[in-house]
Structure formats: C-alpha cells, structure tokens
Amino acid sequence: MQPENARDLLKVDAKVRKEYRRFSLAHLTAYSVYCLSQWGMPTTYENISILNGRLFPDDFSMQGFRELPDGLRTNRSLLQMRPPYRGFATSDPRQGVHLTEKGTSQAVIVLAAIGPPSFEGKVAPGNTIEVDPRRPNKDKEKTRNPAHIMQEIRSKILFHRFKEGKMAEAEIVHLLGLVGLYDHTLPSQLRKAYEQLRKDAEEVSDTEALMFLESVSKRFRSYLDRGDPPPRHQFRKRGDEQ
C-alpha cells in the first residue's frame, strides 16, 4: 500500500518495541520523517506526530490513551534533532521538517533494523528503502535499473496527480518526493536528479513516463530553474577588503 493522504497514516501498524528500543526518540522520529519524505507527503508537525504515535505507541502515545499521539514528545524529539544538538534535521513552520545528510543516514540505519512501515498488514512499497547505508552512492549508480525506477515513480503521489489530471494541485513536496531529495538541496542537484529520471525514461522508451516528466517540468519550471546560492565565502563584512 502507498499512502496518498494524511488520513492513511491512521492505518499504519505498530512496530514491535523490542526491535527498536535501542534507538533514541530522535532516531525514531528521523525514521518517520524519512518515510513521509519517501512517500511524497508533507513532513509537517501533525503528520510526524501521527506517524510516530502509530508506529511507536509505547513511546509516542499519551499515557493511558494508546490510540492518541503525544505531540509534546514528538516536539521534544524534533528539537533534539536540530542543530546544535544532534544535527539530524532542519525545520520550517511552512515547509515542514527536512533531514540533513546525517539525519538521513541515521534514519536508514533504523529502517534497515526494523523494516518499512506496514498498513493494516500490508507492507509499504520498496521505494521507502531507496538508500542503503552499507553501499556507496557510486555503487548504487552502477546498479541503476531504469525499468524498475519507472515502476517506482508510478507509485509516487505526483504521478497519481498526473493521471488524475490534477497537476495544478501538486506541491513542491511532491516533486521532492519524486526525486528523493529535500528542500535545502541545491537547485543544480535537483535538476540533475530530474534529468536522470528523463534519461531513465528515454532508455526504456517509456512514453507515458516522458509525458509525465514533461508535465512535471511545466508545473515546477520556476522551481527547477532556480540558480544556486553563492558560496558563503563570497559574503564579506564591510571593511574585510581593507
């Protein structure tokens, strides 16, 4: 099953505590954020709180009310994830929580230990475990399978919007979910990931996928065409050149 909206999070099955109890609450929350990102769902405080409560009720539900998430616990774990503490994530009230590279690697370690979430007994698709912490990225590129990737993009919310004729309703978070990146990623890297998907579609002559990607390009043209910010060392305080 692939969750398509926030209400679907209420169908997530609880994990067995003995399988994850060695991880901190910050690690478990990073896992939840990572899964939401892979599904192309907004990483809002509300979504994270619900997913935490459903996955880990022994740690993230209100005492005496196992079916209700304890938002305060999630909020505390999110604070611990931010700099200058663990450095797992950054957050923005309007755009949600975004994992750093460190946070992503820690989330994947948890994922490797406890597996992806399941929904009413049905395990979520394999695209929730796209990153293998034991394998360098260059090795992953060598084993890239365009046909399999085309199958994966069809499970993304953005593709569903395309098929439903609702691309106008698609949001940035859905684009980020498609390419598996985050809002703080450099625009040049985002374009590179998008262009790689186009190359994959062309390699297997997937006409429908190419039409979809063209639609994505038109919908998010201004976002994809942004320039990278200048390096920080180019910013100098007044008087530095003297």
Backbone bond lengths (Angstrom), bond angles and torsions (degrees), N, CA, C in turn:
res aa  C-N    CA-C-N  psi(-1)  N-CA   C-N-CA  omega(-1)  CA-C   N-CA-C  phi
1 M - - - 1.472 - - 1.519 110.50 -
2 Q 1.331 116.16 140.71 1.456 122.22 176.36 1.528 108.08 -114.86
3 P 1.348 119.04 116.82 1.465 119.97 179.71 1.522 110.69 -65.03
4 E 1.317 116.61 136.21 1.453 120.48 -178.02 1.515 112.92 -112.78
5 N 1.323 117.42 -16.83 1.458 119.82 177.52 1.523 109.23 -151.27
6 A 1.320 115.78 171.01 1.456 120.76 -174.55 1.528 112.72 -61.02
7 R 1.316 117.36 -31.62 1.468 120.35 -179.37 1.524 111.25 -63.01
8 D 1.333 116.85 -29.23 1.468 120.06 179.30 1.524 112.03 -64.54
9 L 1.332 117.53 -21.63 1.460 120.57 179.94 1.527 111.53 -65.37
10 L 1.314 116.13 -21.90 1.466 120.23 178.62 1.526 112.12 -71.51
11 K 1.339 116.58 -10.69 1.460 121.01 179.74 1.534 112.65 -95.48
12 V 1.341 116.89 -0.51 1.460 120.77 -177.62 1.528 110.46 -68.09
13 D 1.333 116.23 137.29 1.469 121.58 179.17 1.528 110.58 -84.36
14 A 1.325 115.29 148.80 1.460 120.89 178.29 1.529 110.99 -73.26
15 K 1.328 116.07 143.40 1.452 121.93 175.02 1.535 109.59 -83.31
16 V 1.318 116.03 156.19 1.460 121.56 178.21 1.528 108.18 -77.38
17 R 1.321 116.78 124.24 1.461 120.46 -171.72 1.532 113.21 -60.68
18 K 1.298 118.23 -36.74 1.468 119.92 -177.23 1.524 111.65 -64.13
19 E 1.345 116.63 -19.34 1.456 120.40 -179.61 1.524 112.50 -82.51
20 Y 1.350 117.14 -21.78 1.463 119.24 -176.42 1.523 114.34 -123.96
21 R 1.317 119.04 -0.05 1.461 120.74 -172.06 1.526 113.81 -64.82
22 R 1.340 117.42 -17.59 1.470 119.49 178.80 1.529 112.15 -76.29
23 F 1.339 116.78 -11.17 1.465 120.37 -179.91 1.534 111.36 -93.91
24 S 1.326 115.90 147.12 1.464 120.82 177.87 1.525 110.00 -73.29
25 L 1.339 116.61 166.31 1.462 120.50 177.60 1.529 110.59 -63.44
26 A 1.327 117.02 -32.88 1.472 120.39 178.05 1.531 110.24 -65.07
27 H 1.330 117.13 -39.33 1.469 120.65 178.04 1.533 110.60 -65.27
28 L 1.321 116.31 -41.88 1.469 120.00 -179.37 1.528 110.65 -66.00
29 T 1.324 116.22 -38.90 1.461 119.89 178.57 1.526 110.34 -67.48
30 A 1.327 117.35 -37.92 1.468 120.47 176.25 1.534 109.97 -60.16
31 Y 1.324 116.54 -39.03 1.473 122.10 176.57 1.531 109.92 -59.67
32 S 1.322 117.13 -45.81 1.462 120.99 -179.77 1.525 111.15 -63.57
33 V 1.327 116.70 -43.89 1.465 121.19 179.11 1.532 109.79 -61.80
34 Y 1.316 115.99 -42.70 1.463 120.92 -179.27 1.531 110.85 -61.31
35 C 1.333 116.30 -45.27 1.468 120.09 -179.65 1.524 111.16 -62.89
36 L 1.331 116.92 -44.75 1.463 120.31 178.43 1.526 110.65 -58.56
37 S 1.323 116.49 -42.25 1.467 120.87 -179.87 1.517 111.06 -63.81
38 Q 1.335 116.92 -42.20 1.459 120.73 -179.84 1.522 111.88 -65.43
39 W 1.317 116.24 -30.56 1.471 120.01 178.49 1.522 112.04 -82.74
40 G 1.327 117.54 -5.61 1.453 120.57 -177.88 1.507 112.81 74.75
41 M 1.323 116.96 25.39 1.459 121.47 -179.36 1.526 110.33 -101.48
42 P 1.340 118.30 147.79 1.466 120.94 179.81 1.531 111.52 -58.62
43 T 1.320 116.24 133.93 1.470 120.69 179.37 1.520 109.47 -91.61
44 T 1.315 114.96 57.12 1.458 120.49 179.82 1.527 110.71 -80.59
45 Y 1.326 114.80 162.68 1.460 120.89 177.37 1.525 110.74 -55.50
46 E 1.348 116.40 -41.35 1.461 120.51 -178.06 1.531 111.56 -64.95
47 N 1.336 116.71 -48.50 1.460 120.22 -179.34 1.522 112.04 -62.31
48 I 1.334 115.97 -41.26 1.463 119.74 179.61 1.520 110.54 -65.33
49 S 1.326 117.13 -41.95 1.471 121.15 179.81 1.521 111.51 -61.50
50 I 1.338 115.86 -44.22 1.466 120.09 179.67 1.520 110.59 -64.41
51 L 1.332 116.86 -46.75 1.466 120.23 -177.54 1.525 110.72 -65.34
52 N 1.331 117.52 -41.54 1.464 120.38 175.67 1.524 111.26 -57.79
53 G 1.336 114.94 -46.77 1.467 119.79 -177.77 1.519 112.75 -64.39
54 R 1.333 116.79 -35.66 1.457 120.17 179.95 1.523 111.84 -76.12
55 L 1.330 116.39 -41.43 1.464 120.33 -178.53 1.519 113.28 -74.07
56 F 1.330 115.34 -41.64 1.467 120.52 -172.60 1.530 111.03 -128.60
57 P 1.338 118.01 62.88 1.469 121.01 -175.26 1.526 113.45 -61.27
58 D 1.327 118.43 -28.44 1.464 119.61 179.93 1.521 111.77 -67.00
59 D 1.326 116.08 -21.31 1.460 120.09 -176.53 1.525 113.75 -115.10
60 F 1.328 117.43 -23.71 1.463 119.66 -174.44 1.536 113.88 -124.05
61 S 1.323 117.93 18.41 1.462 119.21 175.71 1.525 108.85 -111.02
62 M 1.326 116.17 160.51 1.459 120.76 -178.86 1.525 109.64 -71.73
63 Q 1.313 116.51 138.45 1.454 121.02 -178.49 1.532 110.60 -59.84
64 G 1.313 115.23 125.59 1.458 120.52 -179.24 1.514 113.87 87.11
65 F 1.359 116.84 -9.59 1.470 121.44 -179.55 1.530 107.86 -134.45
66 R 1.306 115.69 74.39 1.464 122.09 -172.79 1.527 112.73 -58.32
67 E 1.333 116.79 -27.43 1.463 119.38 -176.67 1.529 113.04 -81.40
68 L 1.337 117.58 -7.28 1.462 121.05 -177.56 1.530 110.69 -109.39
69 P 1.337 118.15 128.89 1.471 120.38 -179.62 1.522 111.57 -72.31
70 D 1.310 116.10 146.35 1.463 122.24 175.88 1.521 107.65 -95.43
71 G 1.329 116.21 95.68 1.457 120.90 -176.58 1.517 113.50 -62.15
72 L 1.312 117.16 -29.74 1.465 120.25 -179.34 1.526 110.98 -65.29
73 R 1.336 116.51 -37.91 1.467 119.34 178.29 1.521 111.04 -65.90
74 T 1.317 116.02 -41.96 1.454 119.19 177.22 1.525 110.49 -62.78
75 N 1.325 116.36 -42.67 1.460 120.23 -179.95 1.527 111.26 -61.50
76 R 1.328 117.12 -41.67 1.464 120.27 178.80 1.529 110.94 -64.44
77 S 1.324 116.32 -40.05 1.467 118.69 -179.68 1.529 110.63 -68.09
78 L 1.342 117.22 -34.62 1.462 120.49 177.52 1.526 110.79 -65.69
79 L 1.320 116.31 -38.78 1.466 119.89 176.98 1.525 110.83 -63.63
80 Q 1.327 116.67 -38.76 1.466 120.81 179.16 1.531 111.47 -68.10
81 M 1.326 116.93 -25.26 1.462 120.81 -178.07 1.527 112.59 -78.18
82 R 1.327 117.12 -19.55 1.455 120.82 -175.11 1.526 111.76 -83.78
83 P 1.337 117.15 158.75 1.465 119.74 170.92 1.538 107.69 -63.34
84 P 1.317 118.86 147.64 1.473 128.18 6.81 1.525 112.79 -94.46
85 Y 1.329 117.35 19.20 1.458 119.81 -177.68 1.531 110.41 -83.71
86 R 1.315 118.79 -107.50 1.466 120.02 -176.40 1.529 113.32 -78.78
87 G 1.323 117.28 -24.45 1.458 119.40 179.98 1.513 113.63 71.28
88 F 1.329 117.31 29.36 1.465 121.70 -179.09 1.536 112.55 -81.91
89 A 1.340 117.12 -26.40 1.459 118.47 -171.83 1.518 112.27 -157.46
90 T 1.314 114.67 161.55 1.454 123.13 168.58 1.526 106.30 -118.89
91 S 1.315 117.38 163.68 1.469 118.49 -178.55 1.514 110.87 -147.72
92 D 1.313 114.10 155.14 1.454 122.92 177.91 1.523 106.96 -142.01
93 P 1.329 118.48 128.56 1.477 121.00 -177.63 1.515 113.46 -54.38
94 R 1.350 117.12 -29.51 1.468 120.15 -177.04 1.521 112.93 -91.25
95 Q 1.331 117.18 -28.28 1.464 120.05 -174.13 1.518 114.00 -111.07
96 G 1.313 118.08 -9.62 1.452 120.41 177.07 1.517 113.50 95.49
97 V 1.321 115.53 -163.74 1.460 123.25 -176.59 1.526 109.28 -99.04
98 H 1.340 116.53 137.50 1.460 121.46 -179.60 1.516 108.78 -128.78
99 L 1.316 115.99 124.64 1.456 120.65 -179.90 1.522 111.39 -72.30
100 T 1.326 115.83 143.25 1.449 121.21 171.03 1.528 107.90 -81.48
101 E 1.323 117.39 176.86 1.464 119.60 176.43 1.529 110.38 -60.12
102 K 1.326 115.54 -39.18 1.463 119.73 178.42 1.516 110.38 -63.89
103 G 1.330 116.66 -44.77 1.462 120.54 179.79 1.510 112.30 -63.65
104 T 1.336 116.31 -39.82 1.466 120.56 178.35 1.520 111.15 -62.48
105 S 1.335 116.49 -45.02 1.458 119.51 -179.26 1.519 111.50 -63.35
106 Q 1.343 117.10 -37.48 1.460 120.11 178.70 1.529 111.31 -70.74
107 A 1.333 116.89 -37.24 1.466 120.83 177.71 1.520 110.93 -62.77
108 V 1.324 116.04 -39.71 1.461 120.49 -178.81 1.528 110.95 -69.32
109 I 1.328 116.85 -32.16 1.465 120.00 175.83 1.531 109.75 -63.02
110 V 1.331 116.37 -42.99 1.461 120.39 176.68 1.531 109.67 -63.49
111 L 1.332 115.97 -43.05 1.464 121.51 -179.57 1.523 111.51 -60.02
112 A 1.326 115.97 -41.04 1.459 119.94 179.13 1.523 111.46 -65.81
113 A 1.332 116.23 -28.79 1.465 120.64 -177.29 1.526 112.87 -82.59
114 I 1.339 116.88 -38.46 1.471 118.78 -173.07 1.526 113.37 -114.37
115 G 1.339 117.25 -7.41 1.457 120.15 178.46 1.520 112.40 81.67
116 P 1.338 117.54 170.23 1.462 121.59 179.87 1.527 111.44 -73.15
117 P 1.319 117.59 162.63 1.469 120.90 177.54 1.528 111.60 -65.46
118 S 1.326 115.54 158.24 1.465 120.93 172.73 1.524 107.98 -123.08
119 F 1.323 115.24 155.82 1.455 122.02 -178.03 1.523 108.74 -122.25
120 E 1.329 115.46 108.73 1.461 121.36 -178.76 1.529 110.46 50.62
121 G 1.340 114.65 44.49 1.459 120.93 176.92 1.515 115.77 89.62
122 K 1.337 117.27 -8.00 1.461 121.00 -179.38 1.522 109.30 -103.64
123 V 1.323 116.67 123.48 1.459 121.25 -178.20 1.519 110.54 -71.54
124 A 1.341 115.54 139.55 1.458 120.42 177.80 1.520 109.92 -64.12
125 P 1.360 117.93 156.95 1.467 121.15 -177.81 1.520 112.87 -57.68
126 G 1.341 115.65 159.37 1.450 121.41 -177.92 1.516 114.32 -65.29
127 N 1.370 117.90 -12.42 1.450 117.48 -178.46 1.518 112.26 -71.46
128 T 1.333 117.44 -1.13 1.459 119.40 175.17 1.517 110.78 -83.77
129 I 1.327 117.94 -2.36 1.466 120.41 178.41 1.523 109.29 -129.00
130 E 1.347 114.95 53.46 1.456 120.38 -176.83 1.519 112.53 -73.11
131 V 1.324 118.44 -22.49 1.451 121.66 -176.68 1.516 110.58 -104.81
132 D 1.330 116.29 128.62 1.455 121.54 176.28 1.521 107.80 -109.45
133 P 1.355 119.08 109.82 1.457 121.00 -175.48 1.518 113.10 -65.39
134 R 1.308 118.21 -14.23 1.463 120.85 -178.52 1.521 112.34 -90.59
135 R 1.340 116.84 -4.91 1.459 120.13 -174.27 1.523 110.36 -122.85
136 P 1.322 119.46 126.22 1.465 121.74 177.48 1.518 110.79 -60.39
137 N 1.337 116.38 152.12 1.455 120.84 -178.72 1.521 112.15 -58.57
138 K 1.359 117.60 -36.33 1.462 119.04 -178.23 1.526 111.20 -64.49
139 D 1.332 117.62 -31.78 1.459 120.09 177.18 1.520 110.46 -70.27
140 K 1.324 114.60 -36.27 1.467 118.92 178.64 1.531 109.89 -62.39
141 E 1.363 115.89 -39.67 1.453 119.35 -179.78 1.520 111.13 -65.18
142 K 1.334 117.17 -35.44 1.455 120.89 -179.26 1.522 111.74 -65.26
143 T 1.318 117.24 -29.38 1.457 120.57 -177.13 1.530 111.22 -102.45
144 R 1.306 117.94 19.60 1.462 122.05 -178.80 1.523 109.94 -62.13
145 N 1.324 115.98 133.19 1.459 121.75 -177.91 1.525 108.85 -120.12
146 P 1.342 118.14 95.79 1.468 121.15 -176.35 1.525 113.88 -54.14
147 A 1.326 117.88 -40.59 1.466 120.52 -179.06 1.527 110.54 -63.15
148 H 1.322 116.39 -41.77 1.463 120.29 178.89 1.524 110.43 -67.53
149 I 1.323 116.81 -38.83 1.465 121.15 179.72 1.522 110.40 -64.21
150 M 1.323 117.59 -37.33 1.461 120.50 177.38 1.530 110.99 -64.25
151 Q 1.323 116.63 -34.44 1.463 120.23 175.40 1.522 110.28 -66.69
152 E 1.332 115.79 -39.30 1.461 120.37 -177.91 1.524 111.85 -66.37
153 I 1.341 117.20 -42.09 1.466 117.75 -176.67 1.533 110.83 -66.53
154 R 1.332 117.14 -23.42 1.462 119.49 177.98 1.526 112.67 -71.71
155 S 1.343 116.93 -12.68 1.465 120.27 177.60 1.529 111.65 -92.83
156 K 1.336 116.43 -5.11 1.462 120.94 -177.45 1.530 110.95 -79.05
157 I 1.322 114.97 149.50 1.468 120.43 179.98 1.529 110.76 -60.36
158 L 1.329 117.06 -37.56 1.458 120.04 -178.38 1.527 111.17 -61.73
159 F 1.336 117.91 -37.79 1.465 120.88 177.38 1.526 110.38 -66.99
160 H 1.329 116.23 -37.70 1.469 119.87 177.11 1.525 110.61 -61.95
161 R 1.341 116.56 -40.39 1.467 120.36 178.01 1.536 109.82 -62.15
162 F 1.317 116.13 -39.86 1.462 121.44 179.04 1.525 110.76 -62.21
163 K 1.323 117.09 -47.16 1.455 121.70 -178.76 1.528 111.69 -65.54
164 E 1.325 116.06 -31.26 1.467 121.03 -179.35 1.523 112.11 -84.78
165 G 1.346 116.94 -3.91 1.456 120.13 -177.17 1.511 112.57 71.32
166 K 1.335 116.60 30.53 1.474 121.51 -176.23 1.524 111.90 -120.75
167 M 1.335 116.64 35.07 1.459 119.01 -179.56 1.523 112.25 -61.39
168 A 1.316 116.87 -27.68 1.471 120.01 179.56 1.523 111.23 -64.01
169 E 1.332 116.94 -21.51 1.463 120.71 -179.78 1.531 112.10 -89.95
170 A 1.325 116.94 -7.01 1.465 120.65 -178.05 1.522 110.63 -68.93
171 E 1.334 116.19 146.41 1.454 121.94 -178.36 1.527 110.08 -118.61
172 I 1.331 115.02 168.41 1.464 121.16 -178.34 1.523 111.21 -55.76
173 V 1.318 116.93 -39.27 1.465 119.57 -177.67 1.525 111.03 -60.52
174 H 1.330 118.13 -30.02 1.463 121.33 178.59 1.532 110.55 -72.25
175 L 1.337 116.75 -36.61 1.464 119.92 174.97 1.525 110.41 -64.58
176 L 1.324 116.50 -43.76 1.462 120.69 179.66 1.522 110.85 -63.49
177 G 1.324 116.36 -36.91 1.457 120.29 177.02 1.516 111.94 -66.16
178 L 1.323 116.62 -33.52 1.465 120.80 179.10 1.525 111.45 -64.76
179 V 1.329 116.21 -45.40 1.466 119.87 -176.13 1.524 113.01 -91.90
180 G 1.367 116.99 -5.75 1.459 120.43 177.75 1.512 113.81 71.45
181 L 1.356 116.81 33.14 1.457 120.73 179.43 1.523 109.99 -122.99
182 Y 1.341 115.76 -175.82 1.451 121.20 -174.87 1.520 110.27 -126.41
183 D 1.324 116.44 164.32 1.451 121.54 -172.68 1.524 112.79 -62.43
184 H 1.337 117.24 -29.00 1.462 119.16 -178.64 1.534 112.52 -84.54
185 T 1.342 117.33 0.23 1.459 120.92 177.13 1.527 109.93 -65.43
186 L 1.324 117.57 140.63 1.461 120.96 178.70 1.531 110.12 -58.96
187 P 1.338 117.44 138.32 1.468 120.72 179.06 1.529 113.02 -53.34
188 S 1.333 117.55 -36.44 1.470 119.99 179.84 1.528 111.28 -63.57
189 Q 1.330 117.15 -35.83 1.460 120.83 177.95 1.524 111.07 -71.69
190 L 1.327 115.79 -35.92 1.463 120.57 177.37 1.526 110.28 -63.94
191 R 1.337 116.39 -43.86 1.468 120.23 178.03 1.524 110.67 -63.71
192 K 1.317 116.28 -38.84 1.459 120.29 179.43 1.523 111.01 -61.96
193 A 1.334 116.80 -42.40 1.463 120.90 179.48 1.528 110.57 -66.10
194 Y 1.336 116.20 -40.28 1.468 120.56 178.67 1.531 110.51 -64.44
195 E 1.332 116.82 -45.79 1.457 120.45 -179.25 1.524 111.48 -64.14
196 Q 1.335 117.41 -31.99 1.456 120.40 177.68 1.522 110.32 -64.79
197 L 1.335 116.45 -37.82 1.468 119.80 177.00 1.528 110.39 -64.09
198 R 1.330 116.97 -38.85 1.464 120.19 177.29 1.533 110.88 -62.49
199 K 1.332 115.89 -42.84 1.461 120.19 178.75 1.533 111.11 -62.81
200 D 1.345 115.46 -39.54 1.465 119.84 178.43 1.525 110.30 -62.35
201 A 1.342 115.96 -44.08 1.465 120.34 -179.45 1.526 111.01 -64.56
202 E 1.336 116.17 -40.43 1.467 120.33 178.70 1.521 111.53 -66.35
203 E 1.342 116.50 -36.61 1.466 120.28 -177.43 1.516 112.01 -63.38
204 V 1.344 116.29 -34.65 1.468 119.39 -179.06 1.533 111.25 -103.34
205 S 1.349 115.84 9.36 1.478 121.70 177.78 1.522 111.55 53.61
206 D 1.324 116.51 45.92 1.460 122.09 -179.52 1.527 108.53 -89.52
207 T 1.320 116.88 92.66 1.463 122.52 -175.77 1.523 112.02 -60.67
208 E 1.317 116.80 -43.99 1.467 120.22 -179.04 1.525 110.94 -62.25
209 A 1.336 117.19 -43.34 1.459 120.87 -179.92 1.528 110.65 -64.34
210 L 1.332 117.06 -37.82 1.460 120.14 178.17 1.528 111.29 -65.78
211 M 1.323 116.73 -39.54 1.466 120.35 176.03 1.529 110.24 -63.51
212 F 1.309 115.91 -41.14 1.466 120.78 177.94 1.524 110.81 -61.63
213 L 1.327 117.09 -47.17 1.463 121.09 -177.88 1.522 111.61 -66.90
214 E 1.316 117.10 -32.82 1.464 119.91 174.93 1.520 110.21 -65.78
215 S 1.325 116.43 -39.57 1.453 121.39 177.27 1.532 110.93 -64.61
216 V 1.326 115.49 -38.65 1.465 120.65 177.15 1.524 110.03 -62.55
217 S 1.333 115.99 -43.95 1.458 120.79 -179.82 1.529 111.51 -59.96
218 K 1.317 117.05 -42.40 1.465 120.79 179.57 1.525 111.37 -68.00
219 R 1.335 116.00 -40.45 1.472 119.43 -177.53 1.528 111.92 -67.31
220 F 1.346 116.40 -37.43 1.465 119.88 -174.39 1.532 111.99 -117.20
221 R 1.330 116.85 30.59 1.471 120.56 -175.65 1.529 112.01 -55.95
222 S 1.321 117.19 -49.00 1.471 119.59 -176.87 1.527 111.24 -64.43
223 Y 1.318 117.29 -33.57 1.468 120.71 179.87 1.529 110.49 -72.80
224 L 1.322 116.74 -41.15 1.461 120.94 -179.35 1.529 112.10 -71.42
225 D 1.335 116.91 -28.57 1.463 120.78 -175.71 1.528 113.83 -89.10
226 R 1.308 118.06 5.92 1.468 119.97 -179.85 1.529 110.85 -63.06
227 G 1.312 116.41 152.12 1.459 121.02 175.62 1.517 110.65 -90.26
228 D 1.322 116.27 154.05 1.464 120.47 176.12 1.523 109.85 -69.58
229 P 1.323 117.97 144.64 1.466 120.19 176.13 1.524 109.47 -68.00
230 P 1.338 117.92 151.76 1.466 120.08 179.38 1.521 110.71 -67.43
231 P 1.341 118.19 151.36 1.463 120.72 177.32 1.514 111.16 -56.28
232 R 1.314 115.75 148.13 1.463 119.57 -176.72 1.520 112.73 -60.26
233 H 1.347 117.43 -29.78 1.458 118.88 -176.08 1.525 112.25 -68.67
234 Q 1.375 116.51 -11.99 1.454 118.89 178.74 1.521 112.09 -79.09
235 F 1.314 116.27 -15.78 1.455 120.36 177.96 1.522 108.76 -87.54
236 R 1.316 116.89 118.68 1.458 120.23 -178.86 1.523 110.00 -123.14
237 K 1.280 114.06 144.14 1.455 118.29 176.42 1.526 109.38 -72.53
238 R 1.307 115.66 152.74 1.457 120.58 179.16 1.527 109.65 -59.61
239 G 1.315 116.20 128.03 1.456 119.51 179.53 1.520 112.64 102.14
240 D 1.374 117.66 -11.86 1.457 119.67 -179.10 1.520 112.63 -65.80
241 E 1.363 117.35 -27.51 1.448 119.90 -175.49 1.524 112.29 -84.78
242 Q 1.303 115.57 -5.21 1.454 118.87 -178.55 1.527 110.95 -81.64
